[in-house]
């Protein structure tokens, strides 16, 4: 598995590690801008003799076909490419496709759909309304229950769907503005609770406070995910929208502990300065001593791909 992010200290990397998945990460930019690092990371993973390397680009990025898939196909014969799958949250799709959608998020969302070889609607176990998408290859799956995942994997490995068949006509100035509208925050903290507390007792209130205060400040959450480690195990929670019920997994019944390690990744539409202030104040209110804190919060720089190879070149 290859994780990817504009910053570092990644929840997804920690999650892969906790689940025993051999992994690498590409930080400091999307696969397009860090293509050489992507190749280096995949080559390092080959020591595990994998059948499949799963690589997920930064969630705000697009133009993946021309800047990652086509260069990979042209510059290396070591890999066979599977179709480019775009995962779509049904509720967010309905929001982003509406006439009242925020223009920057709608731009990124529509461009990601345009270049997909295959679209998978997620969270099928929740019975959410299905958005109307002008796309011929749409599947439904659930990461929580596993519904549709095996069938998706069989399909993308079968060779029946072409890979990187679509490349975008994209205005890179508009693309840069859309990405820069997002605040990108990554946080690593070490906490000590006295008396000892469970991870759930710390994470639950923190997530509620962050959701409430970001909403009150008019900041739209695009993705907020946390993972907390203690001697009793790890706990992970995530929301993709203000006011959303969190998706939680891990050791909910872990015993109270003194020592806790927290990773938090937040992508939000708003000022990075204000986002950082809200998060720092919320961390200070956690009922545990803050022993270590490393935090970065910024707006992504304009994308400058290492390569951009349209089809036929």
C-alpha positions in Angstrom: 0.0 0.0 0.0 1.3 3.5 -0.8 -0.3 6.4 1.1 0.0 10.0 -0.2 -0.4 13.4 1.4 0.5 17.1 1.1 2.0 16.9 4.6 3.3 14.1 6.9 2.1 12.3 10.0 -0.6 10.3 8.2 -3.5 8.4 9.8 -3.7 6.2 6.7 -0.1 5.1 7.2 -0.6 4.4 10.8 -3.7 2.4 10.0 -1.8 0.3 7.4 0.9 -0.4 10.0 -1.6 -1.4 12.7 -3.2 -3.9 10.3 0.2 -5.4 9.3 0.1 -4.2 5.7 3.5 -3.6 4.0 3.4 0.0 3.1 5.3 3.1 2.0 4.3 6.8 1.8 4.7 9.7 -0.5 4.5 13.0 1.4 5.0 16.7 0.5 2.7 16.6 -2.6 0.5 14.4 -4.8 1.8 11.6 -6.9 1.9 13.9 -9.9 4.3 16.3 -8.2 6.3 13.6 -6.5 6.3 11.0 -9.3 9.9 10.0 -8.7 9.2 9.3 -5.1 6.1 7.2 -6.0 8.3 5.1 -8.3 11.0 4.8 -5.6 8.4 3.8 -3.0 6.8 1.1 -5.2 10.2 -0.3 -6.1 11.0 -0.6 -2.4 7.7 -2.5 -1.8 8.6 -5.1 -4.5 10.8 -6.8 -1.9 7.6 -8.2 -0.4 6.7 -9.8 -3.8 3.2 -8.3 -3.9 0.5 -9.3 -6.3 -1.1 -5.9 -6.0 0.2 -2.5 -4.8 -2.7 -0.2 -3.8 -1.9 3.5 -4.2 -4.3 6.3 -3.2 -3.4 9.8 -4.3 -4.2 12.9 -2.3 -8.0 13.3 -2.1 -8.0 16.9 -3.5 -5.9 16.0 -6.6 -7.0 15.3 -10.1 -5.4 14.9 -13.6 -4.0 11.6 -12.2 -4.2 9.9 -15.6 -1.9 12.3 -17.5 0.5 12.9 -14.6 0.8 9.5 -12.9 -0.8 6.7 -14.9 0.5 7.6 -18.4 4.1 8.3 -17.1 4.1 5.1 -15.2 3.0 3.2 -18.3 5.6 5.0 -20.5 8.6 5.0 -18.1 8.4 1.6 -16.5 7.7 -1.9 -17.8 7.8 -3.4 -14.2 4.1 -2.8 -13.5 0.7 -3.6 -15.0 -1.8 -0.9 -14.4 -5.3 -1.6 -13.1 -8.2 0.8 -14.0 -8.2 4.1 -12.1 -11.0 3.8 -9.5 -12.6 6.8 -7.9 -14.5 6.3 -4.7 -17.5 8.5 -4.2 -19.4 9.2 -1.0 -23.1 9.3 -2.2 -24.1 12.0 0.2 -21.2 14.3 -0.8 -21.9 13.6 -4.5 -25.4 14.9 -4.3 -24.1 18.0 -2.5 -21.3 18.7 -5.0 -23.5 18.1 -8.0 -26.1 20.6 -6.9 -26.3 24.1 -8.3 -25.5 25.5 -4.9 -22.3 23.5 -4.4 -19.2 25.4 -3.3 -17.3 26.1 -6.5 -13.9 24.9 -5.6 -15.0 21.6 -4.1 -17.4 21.1 -7.0 -14.6 21.7 -9.5 -12.3 19.1 -7.9 -15.1 16.6 -7.6 -16.3 16.8 -11.2 -12.7 16.6 -12.6 -12.1 13.5 -10.5 -15.2 11.9 -11.9 -14.3 12.9 -15.5 -11.1 10.9 -15.5 -12.2 7.8 -13.7 -12.1 4.4 -15.4 -14.4 3.1 -12.7 -16.6 4.8 -10.1 -17.4 3.0 -6.8 -20.1 4.4 -4.6 -19.0 3.8 -1.0 -21.0 3.2 2.3 -23.5 0.9 0.5 -24.3 -0.6 4.0 -25.9 2.7 5.0 -28.6 2.7 2.3 -27.9 6.2 1.3 -29.7 7.8 -1.7 -27.8 7.1 -4.9 -26.7 10.2 -6.9 -27.4 10.4 -10.6 -24.0 10.3 -12.4 -23.4 10.4 -16.1 -21.0 7.5 -16.1 -21.3 4.0 -17.5 -19.1 2.0 -15.0 -20.5 2.5 -11.5 -20.3 -0.1 -8.7 -21.4 0.0 -5.0 -19.3 -1.3 -2.1 -18.8 -0.9 1.7 -15.4 -0.8 3.3 -17.0 -1.5 6.7 -18.8 -4.8 5.7 -16.7 -5.7 2.7 -19.8 -5.8 0.5 -18.7 -5.6 -3.2 -15.0 -5.2 -2.4 -13.9 -8.7 -3.6 -16.0 -8.3 -6.8 -14.4 -4.9 -7.4 -10.9 -6.3 -7.0 -11.6 -9.2 -9.3 -12.9 -6.8 -11.9 -10.0 -4.4 -11.8 -7.5 -7.2 -12.0 -9.3 -9.0 -14.9 -8.1 -6.7 -17.6 -11.6 -6.1 -19.0 -11.7 -2.4 -18.2 -9.1 -0.1 -19.9 -6.8 1.8 -17.6 -6.1 5.6 -17.9 -8.4 5.8 -20.9 -9.4 9.4 -20.1 -7.2 12.4 -19.7 -8.4 15.9 -18.7 -8.6 19.2 -20.3 -7.8 21.1 -17.2 -7.1 24.7 -16.3 -4.2 24.5 -13.9 -4.8 28.0 -12.6 -8.3 27.1 -11.6 -7.0 23.8 -10.2 -4.4 25.6 -8.1 -7.1 28.0 -6.7 -9.4 25.1 -5.8 -6.7 23.2 -3.9 -5.5 26.3 -2.2 -9.0 26.9 -0.8 -8.5 23.9 1.5 -6.7 24.1 4.8 -4.5 21.0 5.4 -3.7 20.1 9.0 -1.7 17.1 10.3 -1.1 16.7 14.0 0.9 14.3 16.2 0.5 14.5 20.0 1.6 12.4 23.0 -0.8 12.6 25.9 -0.7 11.4 29.5 -4.0 10.9 31.4 -4.1 10.9 35.2 -6.2 9.2 36.3 -6.0 6.7 33.4 -8.6 7.0 30.7 -9.6 4.9 27.7 -8.9 6.2 24.2 -12.7 6.4 23.6 -13.0 8.8 26.6 -10.4 11.1 25.1 -11.2 10.8 21.4 -15.0 11.1 21.5 -15.2 14.5 23.2 -12.3 15.8 21.1 -14.1 14.9 17.9 -17.4 16.5 19.1 -15.6 19.7 20.1 -13.8 20.0 16.8 -17.0 19.3 14.8 -18.9 21.9 16.8 -16.3 24.7 16.7 -15.4 24.3 13.0 -19.1 24.4 12.2 -19.6 27.5 14.4 -16.7 29.2 12.5 -18.3 28.4 9.1 -15.6 26.0 8.2 -16.7 23.0 6.1 -15.1 19.7 7.0 -14.0 17.6 4.0 -12.3 14.9 6.0 -11.4 14.6 9.7 -9.8 11.4 10.8 -8.0 10.5 14.0 -6.2 7.4 15.3 -5.2 7.0 18.9 -2.9 4.3 20.3 -2.6 3.2 23.9 -1.4 0.0 25.6 -4.9 -1.4 25.2 -5.0 -1.1 21.4 -5.8 1.5 18.7 -9.0 3.4 18.0 -9.8 5.1 14.7 -12.6 7.6 13.9 -13.5 9.6 10.9 -16.1 12.0 9.5 -16.4 13.4 6.0 -18.8 16.3 6.8 -19.9 18.6 9.6 -22.4 17.0 11.9 -21.8 13.5 10.5 -22.0 10.4 12.8 -18.3 9.2 13.0 -17.2 5.9 11.5 -15.4 4.2 14.4 -13.3 1.0 14.5 -10.8 -0.5 16.8 -10.5 -1.1 20.5 -13.7 0.7 21.8 -13.5 -1.5 24.9 -9.8 -0.9 25.6 -8.9 -0.6 29.3 -8.0 2.9 30.7 -4.4 3.8 30.2 -2.1 6.7 31.1 -0.2 6.9 27.8 -1.9 7.8 24.5 -0.5 8.7 21.1 -2.8 10.7 18.8 -2.6 11.3 15.0 -5.1 13.7 13.5 -5.6 14.7 9.9 -8.0 17.4 8.9 -9.0 18.7 5.4 -11.3 21.7 5.6 -12.6 24.6 3.5 -11.4 27.7 5.3 -8.5 29.7 6.7 -5.5 27.6 7.8 -4.8 30.1 10.5 -8.3 29.7 12.0 -8.3 26.0 11.6 -5.0 25.7 13.4 -6.3 27.9 16.3 -9.5 25.8 16.7 -7.6 22.5 16.7 -4.9 23.7 19.1 -7.5 25.0 21.6 -9.4 21.7 21.4 -6.3 19.7 22.1 -5.5 21.8 25.1 -8.9 21.0 26.5 -8.5 17.2 26.3 -8.5 15.8 29.9 -4.9 14.7 29.7 -1.4 16.3 30.0 0.0 17.3 26.6 3.5 15.9 26.6 4.4 16.4 22.9 2.8 18.3 20.0 3.8 18.5 16.4 1.4 20.3 14.1 1.4 21.7 10.6 -1.4 23.6 8.9 -1.2 25.2 5.5 -2.8 25.7 2.1 -1.4 23.5 -0.6 0.9 25.0 -3.2 0.0 25.1 -6.9 0.6 21.7 -8.5 3.6 21.3 -10.8 3.7 17.8 -12.2 7.0 16.1 -12.9 5.5 14.7 -16.1 2.3 15.2 -18.0 1.8 12.7 -20.8 -1.6 12.7 -22.6 -2.6 9.5 -24.5 -0.8 8.9 -27.8 2.4 10.6 -26.6 
